[in-house]
Amino acid sequence: MQIQGQIVDIQNKRIYAGEITVENGKIISIIEKNHNIKSFILPGFIDSHIHIESSMLVPSEFAKIAVLHGTVATISDPHEIANVLGSAGVYYMIENGKKVPLKFHFGAPSCVPATTFENAGAVIDSEGIKELMASPDIYYLAEMMNYPGVLFDDSEVLKKIEWAKHFNKPVDGHAPGLRGEAVKKYISAGITTDHECFTFEEAEEKLSLGMKVLIREGSAAKNFEALIDLLPENYENMMFCSDDKHPDDLIVGHINLLCARAVAKGIDVFKVLQAACVNPVNHYKMNVGLLNVNDAADFIVVENLVNFKVKKTYINGELVAENGESFVKHIPFETPNNFNITAKEINDFAVSGSGSKIRVIEALEGQLITNEIHHKSLIVDGQLVSDTENDILKMAVVNRYQNTKPAIAFIKNFGLKKGAIASSVAHDCHNIVVVGTSDEEICNAVNLIIENRGGVCAVNGAENKMLALPVAGIMSDKNGWETGKLYQEIDAMAKELGSNLKAPFMTLSFMALLVIPDLKLSDKGLFSGNTFSFVDLEVI
């Protein structure tokens, strides 16, 4: 097979008319050759850090859409399913991903559960990490969220890192806002990357200390604008990632969109492509070709180097997408789950108050971090209730692995004027998280999730919309386009109920993520990420 076009040689920073010959999935020759073909051939795009589960699709269904955008491979942390099903969930993702052409490179989840302050469905200890790291299907130790454990020399945390070093596999970081002597110690433990930087100064410091920084632009956390100006001087040590990308966003685009935005800012196209295509392959020792002779034939054909509209995607020499049509075939898959609770009653969500101020989680648009604010409570018949006038809404986290009393908090900036929204996609343990305008609406939303053994929903009286997620309670059993359409409908209903967040369900999914400061809610209670301890709802 011969492919002609304008060949983009990233390493040597040149573009020339040429022809690529492919045999048995490998590139056997690349020659300069005169022709009139204007399209460009370049290595495929790589998402350098993504939780496939957050697309609400199993890997094989994710692949169908990703190849349309020129994505040929991912660095994938199966942390979400691991918190539900343990190592069995990791192997489920690996085996499902092997059945399609896209090259998934999975890591061993380092924090299952992420903290001891919440209940997950499974535990992966250092012995479990040892077993996973020994597998050739595991490429790295996934994000070390427990940075306090690293800083305070927690023996179990350090054992996990040592196993990664033993098997000569890199260790990913997760340390939002960590600076100064603390970040130096974190890096000295052997941690090589961070995708959680949210300010220019933080990323600049981490780069100066030898860390590789990933520019993240997902459905909720959007750090591209804050970090992109670092790329021209640090392009050899930066990558692009999405981290978490919901299905409706994935349909629109992937890493190709970040390349277009970077080039539009005047950044040299070779530097952009170094970050998007080359650096992940080198850092993680990926089995992905980089458009060299004897490489696997993993490359894409794009219309231009401005908007990066993908015309064709090849993986191992196989044409897997062309002009908006995906050739990745559907493969049957099982739907393992772990939902073990019964329906809740309205009074399960009641909480009494004394009339003092309450701690409120302030959700921030486009950020995983939150603020702690204090606000006058609204009390009716001695019970703390949602205050829609001031946008202080009741929130609950319901343990889905065992019947326990829901944890209650209050949150600002969701904006609901009626109804409730709920989800069993709730990082990291994937218990049920819900925000609503009344205890009745909250209870109805939670019970709809329980009835379907997982999903996302919006309810308003008798009206409801539900996207069932029967695979571990976090992924759909449908294809990406159908899942994306259902998700869009539920997202639209949430906005009809009053939310003005761009991605209310993605934002909701992070409100139980304790390892991102400051104030969050686990199934055990209200938690401060700054002090790494539980705090009272009422401010005394």
N, C-alpha and C positions, 0 to 999 in steps of 0.2 A: 504494500500500500504506500502510495506517495501522496504527500500533502504539501501544497505550495502556498506561500504567503509571505508577508513581511515578518521575518523572524526576529523576535525580540531577545537579544542576548543580554540578559541582566548582568551577568558577571563582568562582561567586557564593555558594558554600556554602549552597545551599538545595535542598530536595526538595519537589516539588509534583506533583499529579495532572495529567497532560497527555497529549497525543497527538502522535506524530511521523508526518509524511507523507514517504514516500520515492518518488522517481521516478528511473528510470535510474541507480540506484546512489547517488544523492545525497539528502541531507536537504533538502527544499524548504520545510518549515515545522515549527515546534515551538510548540504552543499549550497554554495551560492549559485543562483541560477536566475537569469533574466526572465521576467514575466510581467504581466500587467495586473496581477492580483493585488488588491489594495488592503485586504483584511490582514490582521496581525495574529501571529502565532506566539503564544507565550506559555510558561508553566501555569498549571492550574492554581486556583486560589485555595488557601488553607485557613480554616478557623482555628486559631491557636489556643482557644480555650472555650469549650461549650459543654453545657449539660444538654444532651440530646433530649432528655426527658422534658425539658422546659418548652420544647416545641409541641408537646403533647402527642408526639408521634414516636413509634418504635423506630429504631435505626433504619430498617428497610424502607419505611414510608418517608422518613426524613430525606433519605438519599434521592428519592424520586424528584423532589423539589429542588434540593441543593444543587444538583448537577445542572439544572437549568440556568443557574447563576454562575457557572464556572467553578464551583467548589468541587475539588477532587478528593479532598481528605480533611479530616478533623483531628484535633487533639481533644478527646472527649473524657470528661470526668463523670462516671456513672454514680456519683455521690447520692443522687436523689433516690434512685431505685435501691441502692445499697442500704439507705436508712429505712426502707420499707421491708426489704427481703434479704439483706445481708449479702454475702458473697455469691449466693445463688442468683441474685439480681444482676450482679456484675457479669457472671457467665451468661446469663440470658441475653444481655445486651451484646456481648461479644459474638455469640453464636448467631443471633439474628442479623447483626451487621455483616457477618461473613457471607451471607447469602446474596448480597448485592455487590456491584462493582465498586462503589465509593469506599475509600480506604479509611476506615475508622481506626484510630489509635487510642485505645482506652488506657486509663490510669487506674491505680489502686486507690480507692477513696481513703484518705488518711484520718478522717474524723467522722466515724460512725459509732455513736452519735457525735455531733459536733461539740456538744458540751454535756455535762452531767446534770444540767439544769432543765432538762426536757426528756420526754419519753419518746423513743423511736421504736421501730419494729424489729431492730436487730442491732448487734454490736459486732464490729470487726476490730479485734485487739491486735497487738503486735505480732502474735503468732499467725493470725489471719492475714496480716500484711505480708509476712514472710512467705506464706503459701502463694499469695497473689503475685508478688514480685518475682517469684521463681518462674512464672509462666511467660513464655515468649509472646503471648498475646497482650501482656501488660508492658507499657512503654515508660511509665514514670510513676512517681508517688504524687498523687493529686493534691490539690491545694491544702496546705497546712493551715487550716483556719484557727486552730488552737494556738495562736501566737503567745498567749500568756503561758501556755504549757512549755513552749520553747524558751521563753524568757526566764521562767522559774525552774528550768531543768527538770521538768516532769519526766520520770524515767520511762514511762510507757510511750510518751511522745518521742523521746530521743531514740528509743528502740526502733520505732517505725522509720525514722530518718536513717538510722544506721543500716537497716535492711535495704533501703534504696541504694545507699552507697555500696553495700556488699554486692549488689547485682549490677552496679555501674549504670544506674538509671537516675535521671534528674529528679529534683524535688521542686514542685511548684509551691509558690507562696500565696498568701492571702492575709494582708496586714494593712487594712485601710487606716491611713493617718499616722502610721508608725514612723517615728522620726528619731534623729539623734542617736544616742548610745543604744537605745532599744533596738532600732532597726539594724545597727551594726552587729549586735549579738544575734539577731534573727538570721541575718545573712551568713554569719560565721558558722552557724549550725549546718550549713550546706544548702540553704534554700536559694534558688537561682532566679525566680521570676516573681512578678506581682502584676495582677490584673485589676487591683482594687484602688489604684491611685486616683484621687479625684481632684487634685490640684497640681498645677504646673510645678510648683516648688517641691512638693512631695516626690513627684516622679523624677524631677531633676536630681534630687539628692540620692534616690535609689539607683539611678543610672550611674552617678558619680562613684558609687560604692561597688559597682560591678554587677548589679542586678539587671536583668532584662525586664523591660516594662512593656506590658501589653496595653494597647489602646482599645478600650472596651466601648462598644456601642450596641447595647441590647434593646429589648423592648421597654425596660424600666430604667436601668442604669445607663446613662449616656455621658461618657467622659471624653468623647472625640474632640470637642471644641476646646476643652481645658488642656489637652495634652498634645494636640497635633503639631503645634509649633516647635516641639522638641524633636520631631522626626528628622528634619534636614541635617542636624548635627549628630544625631544618634541613630541613624537608620540601620546600622549594623546590629543594634541591640534592642530593637523594638519590633513588635508584631501587632497584628490586628486580631480582635476577637469579638464575639457577641455575648459570650457567657450564658445569657438566657434570652431566647428568642421565641416568642409566641407564634403560632402557625400562620396567623394573618400577616404578620410582618415577614415571615420567611417566604411567603408567596411573592411578596413585592421585590425582595432582593436579599443579598447576603454580603459577603466581603467585597464583592464587586462595587457596591454602593459606596463603601468607605474609600476605595481607590479613586472613584470618580470625585468624591468630595475633596480628597487630598490634592489631586491634580488641579482641581478648580481653584485651590488656594495658591497655585503657582509652585508647588513642590515638585522637584525633579521626578519624572515618571519612573526612572530606574530605582531611585531611593524608595518610592512608594511600593514598587513591585518587589524589591528586596524584602520589605517587611511583610508583604502579603503572600509571597510565594516561597521565598528562599529560606529565611531565618528559621521558621518552624521546622523545616526538614533537617537543617543542620543541628539545631539545638536538641531535638527529640530523637534524632537518628531514625527518621521516618522512612518507610519503604515507598517513597514517592519520587518519581523522576523530576529532574529539573532542566529538561530539554538539552541533555548532553548525549553524545553517542554512548551506547550501552546502557543508558537509563531506561527504566520503565517508561512506556509511551503515555505519560500523563500530561496532557496539555490541552489548551483551549484555543479557539479561534474567535477573536473579537472584531467587531466592526471598526472600532477606533480605540485610541488610547486616551479618550476624553471621558466618554460615558461608559465604556467597557461593556457595551451591549454584547452578550455572548451569542455567537452564531452556532458554535459546535463545542462539545466537551468530549474528550477522549480519556479513558482510563484503561491502562494496560492495552492500548491500541484499539480498544472497543469504543465505537461511537455510542455514547450513552445519552446524549441530548443534542437536538438540532432545532434551531429556530423556534424555540418555545415548546417543543415536544420532548417529553422525557421517555426514554426507552428502557428505563429500569422497571423490571417486571414485578408484579405483586407476588409476594410469597406468603403462604399461610403462616400464622403464628399463634401461640398460646396466649392466654390472658391470666397470668398468675396474679394473686391479690392477697391482701392482708387487712381486712376490715372486720373487726370483732366486737362491735358495739350495737346496742339496741337504740331505738328511737328515744329522743329526749322530750321532756315536758317543759312547758313555758316557765314554770317556777324554777327550773334548773338554772335559768339565766338571771334570776333576781339577786340583787345584792343591796344590802342596807347601807345607809350613809348617815353621817353625823351632822352634815351641813357644812363641814369644813371644805377647803379647796381640795381638788383632786389633781393627781398627776395625769397629764394627757400626752399621748404620743402624737407628735406633729410630723405627719408624713410630708415628704418633700418631693416635688415633681422631678422626675428624672434621676433620683438618687435612691440608694439603698439605706443611707444613713438617715436617722431621724433626730428630732430634738425632743427634749423634755420641757413641757411648759406646764404651768399651774393655772387652773381655771376654777371659777366658782361652780360648784356642783348644782345640778337640778334634781330635786328630790320630790317625788310624788308618793304619798302614803308611806313615807319612811324609806322608800327605795330609790336608789340612784338610777336615773333613766336618761335616754338620749335627749340632747338639747339641740334640736334641728335648727333653731333660730340662730344659734351661735356656732353651728357646725361642730358640735362636740357629741360624737356618736358612740354608742356602746359597741364594744368589740368583744368577741369571745374566741378562745381556742379550745377545741374539744378533742381530747385524746381519742384517737380512733382504734387504738390497739386494745384498750380495756375500758370498761365502764367506770368513769370517775367524774367528779363534779367539774363542769367547765370553768376555766379561768376567765376572769372578766377584767376589762380595762376600758379606757375611752380614747378616742382618736379624733384628730382634726385634719381637715382638708379632703375628706372623701366626699363631702358635699351632698349626700343623699337627703332628699326631702321626704321620701316615702320608701317603703319596702326595705329590702336587705339584699346583700350579695354574699356569697360564700364559696369556698373552694377547698378541696383536699390537696391542691398543689400549694404547699406551705412550707417553704424552706426552713429548716433542713429536714425535719422529722416527718413532714407531710401529715400532720394532724389536720383537723378541719379548722379553718379560720373564717370568721364571719364578721361583717359590720352591718348594722341595721338601725332603723329608726324606732323600733319597739321590740320588746321581748318576744312578742308573738311572731313578728316577721323574722326575727333571728332564729327562733325555734323552727319555723317552717322551712327556712333555707337549710338549716343543719340537717333536718330530717330528710329533705330531698336528696342531699349528698349521701346520707347513710343508706337510704333506699336503693340508690344506684351504685353503692359500693365505690364511690369516688366520682369526682367531676367538679365542674364549676357551674354555678347557677345564679340567677337573679329572680327574686320573687316580689310580688306586690299584690297582697290579698290573694284572690283566686288565680291571678295571672302568674305564670312562671315560665322561664326558659332554662333548659338544662342541657349541658354537654357532658355526657357520661364518659368517664375515663376508667374503664374496667381493668386496664393493665396496671397493676400495682396501685390503682387509685390515682395515677398521675399521667397515664397515656391512653390515647384513644385506640379503639380497634378498627377505626376507619382510615381512609386515605387522607392525605394532607389537605386536599381541596375541600372535601366535605367537612373535615374538622375545622378548617379555617373559616368556612362559611358559618357554621354553627357558632363558633367563637365570636365572629363579628356580630352576629345577632344578639348574643348575650352581652357583649361589650356595649352595643348600641342601647340595649335596655338599661344597663347600669347608668349610662349617661342620661337616658330619659328620666331615670329616677332622681337625677340631680347631680351626679358626679361630673366634675369638670377635669378630672385627671385624664391624661392622654391614654394611659393604660391602667385602668383601675384594678383589673384582676392581677396584672403583673406586680403592681405596687402592693396589693393586698398580700400576695404570696410571700413577700419579704418582711411583713410586719411581725413574723414569728422568728426571724433570723437573728438569734441572740449574739452571734459573733460580729455583727455590724452595729456599732454604737448609733444612738445612745439608747433610747427607751424602746423596748420590744416586749412582746407577750408570748410566753410559752404555755404549754398545757399545765405547768406547775405554778405560774404566776407572773406578775409584772417584773421585768428584769432590766437592770441598768448595765449596758455594755461598757460604760466608763468605769464603773466600780466592780464589774463582773460579779454582781450579787443581786438578789431579789430586793425589791423595794415595796413599800406599802402604797396602795391605791390612793388613800387619803393623805394629804400633807398635814401633819400635826404641828 
